[in-house]
């Protein structure tokens, strides 16, 4: 048993988060995303399963341990719905609310066209798949740094 960790944190997720360094990116994928194929191309080659979590819950769990990056214009990215451009779907609005609550001062978000998202996802550190069933419910979270108080 460990102290000060969300009891829903899995060992696999904690391991991936601990191994990431500043600037490494993590995909949070919905159930529709080609998670296994994409994970095979990542730095770790791992797919972490977070069954039972919708995207906003999973983002909250991840951000309870992972600082988001404020040294780049977007410490978090979301997948655009086809033909909708930079207009967020409800799943994005819900996820972005959690992300914004966890962004450090100066941090931002942006969207990526679906195929550009897939291309970037293949170069991330790892993929975490949750049980989100709303289409396009995919995000990329970039690890930031922690400064001593």
Secondary structure as the mmCIF struct_conf table of DSSP 4:
data_model
#
loop_
_struct_conf.conf_type_id
_struct_conf.id
_struct_conf.beg_label_comp_id
_struct_conf.beg_label_asym_id
_struct_conf.beg_label_seq_id
_struct_conf.end_label_comp_id
_struct_conf.end_label_asym_id
_struct_conf.end_label_seq_id
BEND BEND1 UNK A 3 UNK A 5
TURN_TY1_P TURN_TY1_P1 UNK A 7 UNK A 8
HELX_RH_AL_P HELX_RH_AL_P1 UNK A 11 UNK A 19
TURN_TY1_P TURN_TY1_P2 UNK A 22 UNK A 23
STRN STRN1 UNK A 25 UNK A 29
TURN_TY1_P TURN_TY1_P3 UNK A 31 UNK A 32
BEND BEND2 UNK A 33 UNK A 33
HELX_RH_AL_P HELX_RH_AL_P2 UNK A 35 UNK A 40
TURN_TY1_P TURN_TY1_P4 UNK A 41 UNK A 41
BEND BEND3 UNK A 42 UNK A 44
STRN STRN2 UNK A 47 UNK A 50
TURN_TY1_P TURN_TY1_P5 UNK A 51 UNK A 52
HELX_RH_AL_P HELX_RH_AL_P3 UNK A 55 UNK A 63
TURN_TY1_P TURN_TY1_P6 UNK A 64 UNK A 65
HELX_LH_PP_P HELX_LH_PP_P1 UNK A 66 UNK A 67
STRN STRN3 UNK A 68 UNK A 68
HELX_LH_PP_P HELX_LH_PP_P2 UNK A 69 UNK A 69
BEND BEND4 UNK A 71 UNK A 73
BEND BEND5 UNK A 75 UNK A 75
STRN STRN4 UNK A 76 UNK A 79
HELX_LH_PP_P HELX_LH_PP_P3 UNK A 80 UNK A 81
TURN_TY1_P TURN_TY1_P7 UNK A 82 UNK A 86
HELX_RH_AL_P HELX_RH_AL_P4 UNK A 90 UNK A 102
HELX_LH_PP_P HELX_LH_PP_P4 UNK A 103 UNK A 104
TURN_TY1_P TURN_TY1_P8 UNK A 105 UNK A 106
STRN STRN5 UNK A 109 UNK A 112
HELX_RH_AL_P HELX_RH_AL_P5 UNK A 114 UNK A 121
TURN_TY1_P TURN_TY1_P9 UNK A 122 UNK A 123
BEND BEND6 UNK A 124 UNK A 125
STRN STRN6 UNK A 126 UNK A 130
BEND BEND7 UNK A 134 UNK A 134
TURN_TY1_P TURN_TY1_P10 UNK A 135 UNK A 136
STRN STRN7 UNK A 139 UNK A 142
STRN STRN8 UNK A 143 UNK A 143
#
